[in-house]
Amino acid sequence: MLKVELVSPEKKVWSGEAVSVSARTLEGDLGILTDHAPLLGVLVDGKVVIKGTDGSVSEFNVNGGFLSVSNNRVSILAEATN
């Protein structure tokens, strides 16, 4: 399981446990699962999709930012969300 936090300059948008996260970076689309290799990516405009451990699926439109993966923790710092 992944511990995920999605924040914007205004607020914490989503925080919790997830089975997967997908996002678009400068290098292309990413799919992150448990035990993913450490990673730092630059987000481009697009969707971040978080699949929660409870079966829920949350989608967020982001306008740039950063994504960090390390030790089953995913931190997403979005410039703006809507």
The 8 nearest C-alpha neighbors of each residue, nearest first, counted from 0:
[[1, 18, 33, 17, 16, 2, 71, 52],
 [2, 0, 71, 17, 16, 72, 33, 18],
 [3, 1, 16, 72, 15, 73, 71, 17],
 [4, 2, 73, 15, 14, 72, 16, 1],
 [3, 5, 14, 74, 13, 75, 6, 73],
 [6, 4, 75, 13, 12, 76, 74, 11],
 [7, 5, 11, 12, 76, 10, 77, 75],
 [6, 8, 77, 9, 10, 78, 79, 76],
 [7, 9, 10, 78, 6, 79, 77, 76],
 [10, 8, 7, 11, 6, 79, 12, 78],
 [11, 9, 7, 12, 8, 6, 5, 13],
 [10, 12, 6, 13, 5, 7, 14, 9],
 [11, 13, 6, 5, 10, 7, 14, 4],
 [14, 12, 5, 4, 11, 15, 6, 3],
 [13, 15, 4, 3, 5, 12, 16, 11],
 [16, 14, 3, 2, 17, 4, 13, 51],
 [15, 17, 2, 1, 3, 51, 52, 0],
 [18, 16, 51, 52, 1, 50, 19, 0],
 [17, 19, 0, 52, 50, 51, 1, 32],
 [20, 18, 32, 50, 31, 17, 49, 21],
 [21, 19, 49, 31, 48, 30, 50, 22],
 [22, 20, 30, 48, 29, 47, 31, 49],
 [21, 23, 47, 29, 28, 46, 24, 48],
 [22, 24, 28, 27, 42, 29, 43, 45],
 [25, 23, 42, 27, 26, 43, 41, 28],
 [24, 26, 27, 41, 43, 42, 23, 40],
 [25, 27, 24, 28, 23, 40, 41, 29],
 [28, 26, 24, 25, 23, 29, 22, 43],
 [27, 29, 23, 22, 24, 30, 26, 21],
 [30, 28, 22, 21, 23, 31, 27, 24],
 [29, 31, 21, 20, 32, 22, 28, 19],
 [30, 32, 20, 19, 21, 35, 29, 33],
 [31, 33, 19, 35, 18, 34, 30, 20],
 [32, 34, 0, 35, 71, 1, 18, 31],
 [35, 33, 71, 32, 36, 70, 1, 69],
 [36, 34, 33, 32, 31, 37, 71, 68],
 [35, 37, 38, 34, 69, 68, 70, 71],
 [38, 36, 69, 68, 35, 39, 70, 67],
 [39, 37, 68, 67, 36, 40, 69, 66],
 [38, 40, 67, 66, 68, 41, 37, 65],
 [41, 39, 66, 65, 24, 42, 38, 67],
 [40, 42, 65, 24, 25, 64, 66, 43],
 [43, 41, 24, 63, 64, 65, 23, 40],
 [42, 44, 63, 24, 23, 45, 25, 62],
 [45, 43, 62, 63, 61, 42, 46, 60],
 [44, 46, 60, 61, 43, 23, 62, 47],
 [47, 45, 60, 59, 61, 22, 48, 58],
 [46, 48, 22, 59, 21, 58, 60, 49],
 [49, 47, 58, 21, 20, 57, 46, 59],
 [48, 50, 20, 57, 56, 19, 51, 58],
 [51, 49, 56, 19, 17, 18, 55, 20],
 [50, 52, 17, 55, 53, 54, 18, 16],
 [51, 53, 17, 54, 18, 16, 50, 55],
 [54, 52, 51, 55, 17, 50, 16, 56],
 [55, 53, 51, 52, 50, 56, 18, 17],
 [54, 56, 51, 53, 50, 57, 52, 49],
 [55, 57, 50, 49, 51, 54, 58, 48],
 [58, 56, 49, 48, 50, 55, 59, 51],
 [59, 57, 48, 47, 46, 49, 56, 60],
 [60, 58, 47, 46, 61, 48, 80, 81],
 [59, 61, 46, 81, 45, 80, 47, 58],
 [62, 60, 80, 44, 45, 79, 63, 46],
 [63, 61, 44, 79, 78, 43, 80, 77],
 [62, 64, 43, 42, 44, 78, 77, 61],
 [63, 65, 77, 42, 78, 76, 41, 62],
 [66, 64, 41, 76, 42, 40, 75, 77],
 [65, 67, 75, 40, 39, 74, 76, 41],
 [66, 68, 39, 74, 38, 73, 75, 40],
 [67, 69, 73, 38, 37, 72, 39, 74],
 [68, 70, 37, 72, 71, 67, 73, 38],
 [69, 71, 72, 34, 68, 37, 35, 36],
 [72, 70, 1, 69, 34, 33, 2, 73],
 [73, 71, 2, 69, 70, 1, 68, 3],
 [72, 74, 68, 3, 67, 2, 4, 75],
 [75, 73, 4, 67, 66, 3, 5, 76],
 [76, 74, 66, 5, 65, 77, 4, 6],
 [75, 77, 65, 6, 64, 7, 5, 66],
 [76, 78, 64, 7, 79, 63, 61, 75],
 [77, 79, 64, 63, 62, 7, 8, 76],
 [80, 78, 62, 77, 61, 7, 81, 63],
 [79, 81, 61, 60, 62, 59, 77, 7],
 [80, 60, 59, 61, 79, 62, 58, 12]]
